[in-house]
């Protein structure tokens, strides 16, 4: 099933066609928008087209790096991140439970 989705990236609106749900396209657009804005903060005088290319290159570099990572290392990295998130959740839950009493 094909759907049309309107997204905004770096202040410009784009109407895109997507197979399946447009929610995924919206999520990806938000990611690209965020990355472009982060890059624009450190390079405020770069024109939008160049900023888009630099953002795409940065994302591609991260993707290639991830693809080149051994599956065992990737799994360990995910495990460490999850462990950190669980610890943060435990801390927040403990604080909110003790603060509520």
N, C-alpha and C positions, 0 to 999 in steps of 0.2 A: 504494500500500500504506500502510495506517495502522498506526502503532505507538504504544504507551504508553511514556512515559518519566517517571521520577520525578527531579525536580531539587530542589535546595535553594537558596533565595535569602534571604539575610539571616536565616538561622536557621530558616526555615519550609520545610517540604517541600510540593511540589506534584506531583500526578500529572497529566501532560498528554498529550493525544493529538496526534500529529504525522503529517503525510503524509510518507512516505519514512522515512529513518533518523532515529532519535532523537538521534544524535550532534550534529546541528546545533542541536537544541533545548538539549541539554546545554551546548554551547559558548556559546550565547546567554545561557543562565541564568547561567553563570559570569561572563560579561561584566557582566550587570546586577548580580549579587551584588557584584562588585568595585567597580563604580561606586557602588552604595549604601553600601558600607563606606567608600569614600573620602570621600563626602559626610558620612557619620556622624562621621568623624574631626574635621571642621571644624564640624559642627553636632550635638554629642552629645546635646542635649536635645530634638531634634525627634522627634515620634512617628513610628512606622514608616509609617503611611499617608501622611503629609505627605512623608516622606523618599522614598517610592516615587514620588510625583507629581513632586517636585523632580528626581529622577533621570531620570524619563521626559522631563521638559521639557528637561533638559540634553542628553540623547541626541538628542531631536528637534531642538534648536537646532543641534547638530553636523551632523546629517543635512541639514537645510535649508541650512546654510552650505555643505556639500559639494555639494549639488545646484545651488546658485546659482553655484558656482565654474566659471569657464570651463574647458572640457575641456583646453585647452592648458596652463593653470596647474595643473590637477589632475595632468596627465601630468608636468609639470616637478617638482612636489612629490614625486610617487612616484619619479621618477628620482633626485632628491636624497636621499631616504630610502634607496633601494637602494644608492646610491653610498656613503653613510655606513655601511650595514650591511656592504658588501663590504670597506670599509677596516677595520672592526672585526674581521671574520673574518680578514682578512690579518694583522692585528696579533696576534690570538690564535694563529693557526697558526704564525706566525713565532716567537713566544715559546715555544710548546710544542715546536717543532722544535729550537730552539737550547737549550732547557732539557733536552731529552732526550739530547743528545750529551755 
